[in-house]
Amino acid sequence: MSEQPRRPRKPGKPYRRPQKDPVRILAFEALRAVDERDAYANLVLPPLLRKAREKEGPEKFDARDAALATELVYGTLRRQRTYDAIIADCVDRPLREVDPPVLDVLSLGVHQLLGTRIPSHAAVSASVELARVVLGDGRAKFVNAVLRKVARDDLDGWLERVAPPYDEDPEDHLAVVHSHPRWVVSALWDSLGGGRTGIEELLAADNERPEVTLVARPGRATPGELLGEEAAVPGRWSPYAVRLSEGGEPGAVEAVREGRAGVQDEGSQLVALALANAPLDGPDRRWLDGCAGPGGKAALLGALAAERGAFLLASEKQPHRAGLVARALDGNPGPYQVIAADGTRPAWRPGSFDRVLVDVPCTGLGALRRRPEARWRRRPEDLDGFAPLQRGLLRSALEAVRVGGVVAYATCSPHLAETRAVVADVLKQHPGTELLDARPLLPGVPGLGEGPDVQLWPHLHGTDAMYLALVRRTS
């Protein structure tokens, strides 16, 4: 029997292995961790970058690689609502039917196209190669088709197409344009109490990369020492603050490695300083940080207390967080103690302290620049869960302070339900109290409103949106 002739192979391009791009693969892995494990990018990314720096050969990261990976992760998370709206306009199915890993690759690609200076052809090509590596050739074709549609217009053009007109639905317009949940836009707008300009500036500030701010812990380090570091400039408001310009690495600062300085937003520094400088009636010997984890404010308070010979008790409910507090206070020049205790069930006698800080657990809506994924995880009903705890902690703080002493109620949220509503409700139940004007205790800081409490803002002060109310116990 004669052998059948082989069929000729169809002409076409030979198979090419996908090109691995370590930077984009790392960014994809970080996004998957955020999505699958509810991880926080600021906790996931550093160990991934550290591991990449330790590698040898072509996969080893340099500073530029680390900066690009960081921008891809944070930029994609911040603009998720905007990018979802654009991708939805380019696919023929609901977004919920697109596999999450595919959506992550698409979002990374859209951010490169619309949110960076990467040329369009390079952004599409790199994203398709990433898809081939992590998704396979079949889904890479889908990624290619979608991104080519996205590349036909710039961000402004896309926003005109996918965002509802402001005049018809202002909150949804801002939610899409500035990539926030609608309920968060509404809450921030209420807290600002202003017009369109204020809310747009705030939402835009939430999408900017925050500066890294250091604190020189008094008695252990000086701002002058930190200013000797490369890329360091003075803080805006706190006398102990030093800002690192883009590219500055806190871990490279000797004082930070030794615990004599730390990474701390200037808003948090101002809260601690305001409490430390608030006028007292009577002695000034015993201070309490009633919600001390992870220890940044406690370390600054401990150093300030040490300068006056005062003792600091730092209390934190969660034992592992109490360990972080102990690490932050290690080496403090004055007397202190760290305990694991529930601030609503005090481990101390009433009226034991001259100054008390309660930086209460909250939704974290004031730190969306640093934790962009938090805006997508929080729900309005979370406020109901925090409310009893916030009120309970403030009540316990007022019982812990002696007559003539001062309590600082602080929270990293500008939501009125977590700020003024809490203070007003608790003070109604404690008639022997008075609100102090906190504004003079933040000297040089503009735009503090009518008082007596203080709300800081990213767009006005360059800080997290910290809230502070100072209360003196009068009887």
N, C-alpha and C positions, 0 to 999 in steps of 0.2 A: 504494500500500500504506500503510495507516494506521500511524502510529508507535506502538510498544508503550509503554504507560505504565511509568514507572520504579517499581521496587520501593521501598516506603518503607523508610528506614533504621531499623534496630532501635534501640529506645530504649536509652540507656546513658550512662555518664559520658564526656564529651569527653576526648580524649587530653591528658595533662598532662606537660610536660617534667620529667624528674627534677631535683630541686634538688641542686646541687653543694655539698657540705660540704667545704671545703678541709682541715679538721682530720682528718676521717675518711678522706678520700682519701689524705692523706699517711701516715697510720698504715697503711693498706692497702698502699701502695707499699713501706713499710719492711718489712712482714711478707713481702711477695712477694720482696723482695731477700734476706731471711734464708733463705727456703725455696728459691728458685731458684738463687741464687749462693753459698749457704753463707756469706753475709755475716754480720758481727756487728752487732747493733743499735747498739752504742755507737760503731761506725764509720760506719754508714749514716745514722743519725738526725741527727747534728749538721749535715752539709751540706744535708740536706733542710730542716731548720728554718732554717738560715741563708738559704737561697734563698727560703723562704716569708716571712721577715722583710723581705727586700729588695724584695718585690713591692709594687706600688701598688694601691690600690683595695680592694675587699671581700675579696680573697684574701690580703691582707697579714696576717701573724700578729702578735698581741701576746703578752705574757707568759703570759696565761691560755690562749691557744690552744696555745702551745708546751708548757705544762705538761700540758694534756689530751692532746695527741698523744703525749707521752712516756709518760704513764700508760697510755694505750691499748696502745701497743706493748709496753712492758715487762710490764705486767700480764697481757696476753694470752699472752706467751711464758712467763712464770713459771708460769701456771696451765694450761698446755696439756694435761697429763695429766688433770687434773680436768675441764676443759671438754670434752675429747674423750669422756670417759666419759658426760657429761651429754648431749652431742649424739647420741652413739650410741644412747642410750635414746629419742631423739625422732625418729629416722629409720628407714625401713623397709629399709635396705640397710647392708652393712658400710661403715665409714668409708673404707676404702681405695677404694671405688667412688664416693665424693664427690669432685668435682674440687677440687684444692687451693685455687684462688682462692675457690671457694664456701665451703670450710671456713674459710678466713681471715676472710671476712666474717661467717660464723656465730660464729666464736670471738670476734671483736671485739664482736659483739652480745651474746654470753653474758657477756663480761667487763663490759660496761656494765650488764647486768641484775643480775648477781650479785656483782660486785666493785667497784662504784662507787655513788655516791649519785644517779646519774641516774635520774629517774622511769621506771618501766617503759614507759609509753606512748611517752615520748620516745626511750628506748633502741631500742625496736622500730621506731618510725617512722624514726629516723635511719639505722638499719641497712638497712632496706628501701630507702630512698632511695639509700644507698651502693651496694646491690646493683643497682639500676636503672642507675646511672651506670657501674659497672665490669663488670657481668655481663649486663645486659639485663633486660627486663621478665619474661621467662619464668622465669628462675632467681630473680628477686626474689620471685616468689610462693612458691617453695619456702622461701626464707629467712624470709619472713613466717610461713609455717605452722609452721616449726620453732621460731622465737623465741617465738611465742605459746604453744607448749607449755612452753618453758623458763620463761616468765614466770609460770606457774601456781604456782611454789613458790620459796622462797628457797634460799640456798646450803646451809644446814644440812639442809633437807628433802631436797634433791637428794643430798647426801652420804650420808644414811641409806639412800637408795634404790640408789645406784650403787657405793658402796664395800663390799667384803666385810667382814663383822664382824671386829673386832680379835681376838677369841678364836679364830676359825677360821684366819685368815691375817694375822698382825700386820704383816708386811712389805708385803703388797699393800694392806692397809687404809691404812697410812701413805703408801704410794706414790700412791694415788688421792686421799686427803684433802689431802696436802701437795704433790702434783704433782711427784714425783721418779721417775726410773726405779727399779725394784725393786732392782737391783744397787747403786745409789748409796745407797739407804736402808740396805741390809745393810752396806755398807762404812763408812758414817758411824756406824752403831750399834756396829760393832766398834771403831772408833777412839775412841768415847766411853767404851766399857766400862761404861756405866751402864744405868739402867732406862728405862722408857717416858717419864718426864718429860723427861729430858735430850734424847732423840732428837726428841721432838715440838717442844721449844723450838728446837732447832737447825734442823729442817726449816721451821718457821714463820719463823725469822729469815732463811732463804734466800729467802723470798718477800716480804720487806720491802724497801722502797726504801732503798738505802744513802745515808748522808750523804756530802756532798762534803767531803773533808778536804784542807787545804792544809798544806804544809811551808814554813816560813821557813828558807831556806838560810843557815846561820851565816856571818857576815861579809858578807852581802849583803842580808839582810832580817831583821827581828825579828818575833816573834809580836805584839808591841805594835803594830807598823805594820799588820799584817793585821787585828788586832782593831779597828782604826779603821774597817774596812769595815762597811757595813750588813749585817745578818744574820750577823755573825761571833761565834762564842763559842769559848772555849779548848778545846783538845783534852783528852782524858781522861788519857792516859798519857805521850805524848811531849812534852817541853818545847818542841819546835819546831812542834807541831801546832795548827792552828786549824780549827774546823769551821764550815761554812756551813750555816745552817738552811735549811729548804725555801724554794726560790725564789732562793737565792744563786747567782750566776753567776760562775764562776772567771775567765772571759774579761774580766769587767768590773774585775778587780783589777789595778791598775797593776803591782804587783810580779810577778804571774804573767805578764803580757804582756811584761815586761822580762826574764824568766827568773831573777829573784832569789828567787822562790818558785815552787812547783809544786804540782800536784795529786798527792797521795800518801796512800794508806791508812795509818792509824796503825800497823797491824801491820808494814808494810814499813819504816816509820821505826824501830820498835823493834828490828827485826833489824839494821839498820845501826848503831844506837846500841849494841846489845849487843856487836857485834864491835869497835867503836871503843873501848869501855870495858873490854874483857876484859883481865885481867892478863897481862902478858908477862914473860918472862925475857930481858933483854937490850935491844938498841936498838929504836927505833920510828920507822923512817925510810921504809920502802917498803911500800905497800899495793897489793893487787891485787883488782879486781873481775873475776872470770873469766867471768861470764855477764852482761854489763853491760846488754844491751838490755832495754827502751828507754831506760834512763838515770836513772830516778828514784832508785834506791839509790846509783848512782855519783855523782850530783850531791850527795847528802847526805854520802856518804863523802868526796868530794873537798873539801867545805867543812870537814868535821871534821878531815881530814888537814892542811889548810892552817893551821888554828889551832895545830898542833904542828910546822909546818915539814916535814911528811912529804909524800912524792911518791905520787900515785895513778896506777896503770896500769889503764885500763879496756879490757877485751878483749871483743869480741863477734864471733861467727862470721859472721853475716849482714851483708854490707856496708851494706845499707840501714838495718838496725837500728843498726849502728855510727855511721851518720850521725845518728840520733836521739840517741845517747849524746853525740856531739860537740856537738850543739845544747844538750842539757841542761847540759853542763859549760862551755859558752862563758861566759867571764867569771868562772870560778872563781878565787878570790883566791890560790890556791897552785899549785905545779907539778903538772902532770898530762899524760898522753898517752892518746889513744884509738887502738886498733888493731883491725883486722879479722883475727881469728885464731881457730882452733879450740882450745878449752880442753882437749880430749883429746890434742892434738898441740902442746904448749906452744911458744911463740915466745920463751921465757925460760929461763934456766938454773935447774936445781934449787936449792932453798934460797935463792931470791933475795928473798923477801918476809917481812915481819914479821907482817902480817895479810892474810888471803885470804878473800874472800867468793865462794861459788858458790851462786847462786840458780837452781837447775837447772830446765830445762824439765819440765813435768809435765802431768797431766790438767786442772789448774785447778779441781778440785772445791772448793777453798777460796774461790773467788770467784764462786760461782753467783749471788750477789745482783747482781753487776755484769754478768755475761755469762749471762743465764738460758738462752739457746739452747744453751750448752755442755753442759748436762745431757742434752739430747736427742741430741747428736752423739757424745759419748763412749761407748765400749764397754769392757767388761772386758778385752778383748784389747789395748786401747791400753796397758795397764800393762806388758805384755811388751815393747812397742816402746820405752817410756821407760826401762825398767830398766837395760839395758846403758849407756846414755848417762849416767844419773844416777850409776851406780857409777864409770864412767870419769872423770867430772868431779870426783867427790870424791877419787878416787885421785890425779888430776893436781894437785888443790889441796894434798893432803898432801905431794906431792913438791915443790911450788912454795914451801912455807913452810919457813923455817929451823928448826933445833932451838930450842925455846923459844918459837916463834911459834904463832899461833892461826888455825885455819880455822873459818869459819862455814858450815855446810851449811844451806841454807834452801830451802823449796819452798812454793808456794801450793796445797797439797793436804794434807788430814789423813789420806789413805789410808795405812794402815800399810805397804803395799807400797812406798810412795814416801818414807816417813819412817824409822821405826825399823829396818825391814828393810834398807834401803840402808846406813844407818850401821853397823849390827851386822855386815853382811857385809864391808864394806870394812875396818873396824877389825880384824877377825879376820886380815886379810892384812897389816896394819900394826901389829905388836906394839909399836912404839915410839911409841905415842900414848896419850892419856887424854882421857876426856870431862870437860869442865868443867861445873859447875853453872851453867846459864844464868839461873836464876831471880833471883838477886840483881842481875843486870844489867838487869832490868826492874823497877826499884823502883816500888812502889805498885800494881803490877798484880796483882789477886787471882786465885785459881783457877788457878794454874799447875801443879797436880798434884804428883807425887812427884819430878819431875826425873829425871836432871840436864838432860834436854832440855825444850823448851817447845812446847806446842801452844796457839795462840790460837784463839778461837771467836767467831763472830758473835753468838751468843746470850748469851755470858758477857762478852765484852770489846768488842763493837761494832766489831770489826775483821774483815778477811778471815781465813780459817782458815790463817794462816801457821804453818809449823813451823820450829823452829830447834834445831840441835845445834851446840855449840862443842867443838872438838877441839884440844888442844895437842899439838904434836909434841915428844916427850921424848927421842928418839934417832934 
